């Protein structure tokens, strides 16, 4: 399976598929929900191999993901206890 954190052909194909769904949602003016975003994340990750597959489609701060904070280089994301659902 493709590396989830690389610009692989599989990731690009997933993102193309996802862009179609996002566009259809926008055209139909479907309300954006937490479950919609969760579904988009799951679609983006199809066929990829994340380090923690159990995190796919879940939000930091949800049960089991409390205290899971993220960092890119020297930059930290919003603390998990501040992520609102």
N, C-alpha and C positions, 0 to 999 in steps of 0.2 A: 504494500500500500504506500501511497505517497506521503511524504513528510507534511504534516499539517502546517508547519511554519516556514514553508518554502513556496516560491512562486511556481508550483507544478502545473502541468497541463490539467490534472484533475481538479485542482483548486480553481483554475481559470474556468473550467467547464461548469463547476458548481456555482461560481459567481455569475456566469452568464444565465444559468437556469434561475438563479435567485433574482437577478435583475428583471426577468420576465414577470415573476410573481410580484415583485415590488411595484412594477409598472402597472400591472393589472389591479392591484390593490389601490393604487393612487387614482387610476381612471375611474374605478367604481366607487371611490371615496369611502372605502371600507375603513372602519375605525381601527386605529393602531392600538393593539393591546399588548400586554406582557406576553401572552401566549403567541401572538403573531411574531414578535421578535424572537421568542424561544424557537419557534418553528424555522425562522430564517437561519438561526445559528446552526440548527440541526442539519438543514439543507446544505449550508456552506461546508460542513464537515463530513458529508457523505464520502466514504471511500478513503478518507485521510486517517492518519495514525497519530492522534494527539497523545501527549505524555500521560494525560489523565482523561481517558475517554468518559469517565463518569461525570466530568464537568460539562460536557457538551449539552447545551440547551438549558443550563441552569445559571442562576445569578449568584454572584458573590453575596454572602450574607444569608442565603437561604439555608434551611437546616442541612447540616453536613458540610457547608461551605463557610461557616462563620470563621472570621479571622483570616480568610484567604485574601490577601492583599496583593496587588500587582505592581510591577515596576518595569519600565523600559529604559535601559541605561541608568541615568541618575534621576529619572523622573518617575514619581509615584502616581498611581491612579487614586481615585477616591477610595478612602478606607471602606472595607466591606461593611462595617457597621453603619455607614452613611449611605449605602446604596438602598434606595427606596423602591419598593414594589407596589 
